[in-house]
Amino acid sequence: LRPLQTQSDSASAGADGKRDNLSIYGETNE
């Protein structure tokens, strides 16, 4: 649920959100 919420935020935040999303996704992936 956290990644999904971040994805929605990234769309609103923009580049800043995308960067955060990548960091979160990378952590979840590992």
Biopython code that builds the backbone (N, CA, C, O; Angstrom):
import numpy as np
from Bio.PDB.StructureBuilder import StructureBuilder

atoms = [
    (1, "LEU", "N", (0.850, -1.211, 0.000)),
    (1, "LEU", "CA", (0.000, 0.000, 0.000)),
    (1, "LEU", "C", (0.881, 1.256, 0.000)),
    (1, "LEU", "O", (0.522, 2.280, -0.581)),
    (2, "ARG", "N", (2.014, 1.159, 0.647)),
    (2, "ARG", "CA", (2.897, 2.346, 0.734)),
    (2, "ARG", "C", (3.365, 2.742, -0.678)),
    (2, "ARG", "O", (3.243, 3.909, -1.051)),
    (3, "PRO", "N", (3.886, 1.815, -1.453)),
    (3, "PRO", "CA", (4.360, 2.126, -2.812)),
    (3, "PRO", "C", (3.254, 2.731, -3.666)),
    (3, "PRO", "O", (3.496, 3.658, -4.440)),
    (4, "LEU", "N", (2.038, 2.203, -3.525)),
    (4, "LEU", "CA", (0.918, 2.710, -4.322)),
    (4, "LEU", "C", (0.648, 4.164, -3.964)),
    (4, "LEU", "O", (0.471, 5.006, -4.845)),
    (5, "GLN", "N", (0.618, 4.451, -2.683)),
    (5, "GLN", "CA", (0.357, 5.829, -2.250)),
    (5, "GLN", "C", (1.458, 6.758, -2.765)),
    (5, "GLN", "O", (1.190, 7.881, -3.193)),
    (6, "THR", "N", (2.681, 6.277, -2.717)),
    (6, "THR", "CA", (3.808, 7.095, -3.180)),
    (6, "THR", "C", (3.676, 7.363, -4.666)),
    (6, "THR", "O", (3.974, 8.462, -5.135)),
    (7, "GLN", "N", (3.227, 6.354, -5.411)),
    (7, "GLN", "CA", (3.084, 6.523, -6.859)),
    (7, "GLN", "C", (2.096, 7.654, -7.136)),
    (7, "GLN", "O", (2.345, 8.511, -7.984)),
    (8, "SER", "N", (0.994, 7.651, -6.427)),
    (8, "SER", "CA", (-0.024, 8.692, -6.630)),
    (8, "SER", "C", (0.570, 10.053, -6.261)),
    (8, "SER", "O", (0.335, 11.055, -6.936)),
    (9, "ASP", "N", (1.335, 10.063, -5.190)),
    (9, "ASP", "CA", (1.967, 11.317, -4.753)),
    (9, "ASP", "C", (2.974, 11.785, -5.793)),
    (9, "ASP", "O", (3.073, 12.976, -6.089)),
    (10, "SER", "N", (3.714, 10.839, -6.339)),
    (10, "SER", "CA", (4.752, 11.187, -7.328)),
    (10, "SER", "C", (4.121, 11.925, -8.498)),
    (10, "SER", "O", (4.698, 12.885, -9.009)),
    (11, "ALA", "N", (2.962, 11.494, -8.920)),
    (11, "ALA", "CA", (2.289, 12.136, -10.058)),
    (11, "ALA", "C", (1.968, 13.585, -9.697)),
    (11, "ALA", "O", (2.057, 14.476, -10.541)),
    (12, "SER", "N", (1.598, 13.812, -8.450)),
    (12, "SER", "CA", (1.239, 15.168, -8.015)),
    (12, "SER", "C", (2.500, 15.972, -7.704)),
    (12, "SER", "O", (2.598, 17.151, -8.043)),
    (13, "ALA", "N", (3.452, 15.322, -7.059)),
    (13, "ALA", "CA", (4.690, 16.016, -6.688)),
    (13, "ALA", "C", (5.528, 16.302, -7.922)),
    (13, "ALA", "O", (6.165, 17.350, -8.022)),
    (14, "GLY", "N", (5.523, 15.361, -8.864)),
    (14, "GLY", "CA", (6.302, 15.588, -10.089)),
    (14, "GLY", "C", (7.655, 14.918, -10.016)),
    (14, "GLY", "O", (7.761, 13.783, -9.551)),
    (15, "ALA", "N", (8.679, 15.594, -10.463)),
    (15, "ALA", "CA", (10.031, 15.011, -10.472)),
    (15, "ALA", "C", (10.444, 14.660, -9.043)),
    (15, "ALA", "O", (11.011, 13.593, -8.806)),
    (16, "ASP", "N", (10.170, 15.534, -8.109)),
    (16, "ASP", "CA", (10.547, 15.289, -6.718)),
    (16, "ASP", "C", (9.914, 13.987, -6.237)),
    (16, "ASP", "O", (10.577, 13.156, -5.615)),
    (17, "GLY", "N", (8.646, 13.821, -6.525)),
    (17, "GLY", "CA", (7.945, 12.610, -6.113)),
    (17, "GLY", "C", (8.509, 11.384, -6.805)),
    (17, "GLY", "O", (8.616, 10.313, -6.206)),
    (18, "LYS", "N", (8.865, 11.544, -8.059)),
    (18, "LYS", "CA", (9.406, 10.405, -8.813)),
    (18, "LYS", "C", (10.700, 9.917, -8.169)),
    (18, "LYS", "O", (10.922, 8.714, -8.034)),
    (19, "ARG", "N", (11.541, 10.852, -7.777)),
    (19, "ARG", "CA", (12.827, 10.502, -7.153)),
    (19, "ARG", "C", (12.548, 9.721, -5.854)),
    (19, "ARG", "O", (13.172, 8.690, -5.604)),
    (20, "ASP", "N", (11.624, 10.209, -5.046)),
    (20, "ASP", "CA", (11.292, 9.543, -3.789)),
    (20, "ASP", "C", (10.730, 8.155, -4.080)),
    (20, "ASP", "O", (11.043, 7.182, -3.394)),
    (21, "ASN", "N", (9.889, 8.087, -5.117)),
    (21, "ASN", "CA", (9.259, 6.831, -5.477)),
    (21, "ASN", "C", (10.322, 5.808, -5.845)),
    (21, "ASN", "O", (10.237, 4.644, -5.454)),
    (22, "LEU", "N", (11.318, 6.246, -6.594)),
    (22, "LEU", "CA", (12.390, 5.336, -7.019)),
    (22, "LEU", "C", (13.120, 4.787, -5.796)),
    (22, "LEU", "O", (13.433, 3.598, -5.734)),
    (23, "SER", "N", (13.385, 5.647, -4.837)),
    (23, "SER", "CA", (14.105, 5.225, -3.637)),
    (23, "SER", "C", (13.287, 4.174, -2.884)),
    (23, "SER", "O", (13.823, 3.153, -2.455)),
    (24, "ILE", "N", (11.993, 4.430, -2.728)),
    (24, "ILE", "CA", (11.111, 3.509, -2.006)),
    (24, "ILE", "C", (10.999, 2.193, -2.763)),
    (24, "ILE", "O", (11.064, 1.114, -2.173)),
    (25, "TYR", "N", (10.829, 2.296, -4.076)),
    (25, "TYR", "CA", (10.691, 1.081, -4.887)),
    (25, "TYR", "C", (11.965, 0.244, -4.815)),
    (25, "TYR", "O", (11.909, -0.981, -4.705)),
    (26, "GLY", "N", (13.111, 0.915, -4.877)),
    (26, "GLY", "CA", (14.383, 0.199, -4.810)),
    (26, "GLY", "C", (14.515, -0.555, -3.496)),
    (26, "GLY", "O", (14.996, -1.688, -3.470)),
    (27, "GLU", "N", (14.091, 0.069, -2.413)),
    (27, "GLU", "CA", (14.180, -0.584, -1.101)),
    (27, "GLU", "C", (13.275, -1.809, -1.065)),
    (27, "GLU", "O", (13.654, -2.859, -0.547)),
    (28, "THR", "N", (12.072, -1.662, -1.624)),
    (28, "THR", "CA", (11.113, -2.767, -1.620)),
    (28, "THR", "C", (11.608, -3.893, -2.513)),
    (28, "THR", "O", (11.419, -5.071, -2.210)),
    (29, "ASN", "N", (12.244, -3.517, -3.615)),
    (29, "ASN", "CA", (12.743, -4.515, -4.554)),
    (29, "ASN", "C", (13.830, -5.357, -3.895)),
    (29, "ASN", "O", (13.842, -6.581, -4.023)),
    (30, "GLU", "N", (14.738, -4.695, -3.194)),
    (30, "GLU", "CA", (15.842, -5.411, -2.546)),
    (30, "GLU", "C", (15.286, -6.147, -1.342)),
    (30, "GLU", "O", (16.031, -6.824, -0.634)),
]
sb = StructureBuilder()
sb.init_structure("model")
sb.init_model(0)
sb.init_chain("A")
sb.init_seg("    ")
for serial, (resi, resn, name, xyz) in enumerate(atoms, 1):
    if name == "N":
        sb.init_residue(resn, " ", resi, " ")
    sb.init_atom(name, np.array(xyz, "f"), 0.0, 1.0, " ", f" {name:<3s}", serial, name[0])
structure = sb.get_structure()
